[in-house]
Amino acid sequence: MTYTFTASAPGTHAYYSGTQGDLQIEMGLYGAVIVLPATVPANCDAGYHALNLTSKSTWANLISG
């Protein structure tokens, strides 16, 4: 079964059953949904975006050099 939804905000969200929680957690019916932003803000120079840019430039130098 596939469920489709539109996330209201980026971030990490839990999913779990609203009924018989103890039983369904034992059955593995829980987890996390990671919602990434649709675009990276132009002024973003911190966090994972900055790490990705650093990695990209490092690998580009290693490959070309």
HELIX and SHEET records of a PDB file:
HELIX    1   1 GLY A   21  GLU A   26  1                                   6    
HELIX    2   2 GLY A   47  SER A   64  1                                  18    
SHEET    1   A 2 GLY A  11  TYR A  16  0                                        
SHEET    2   A 2 TYR A  30  VAL A  35 -1                                        
END                                                                             
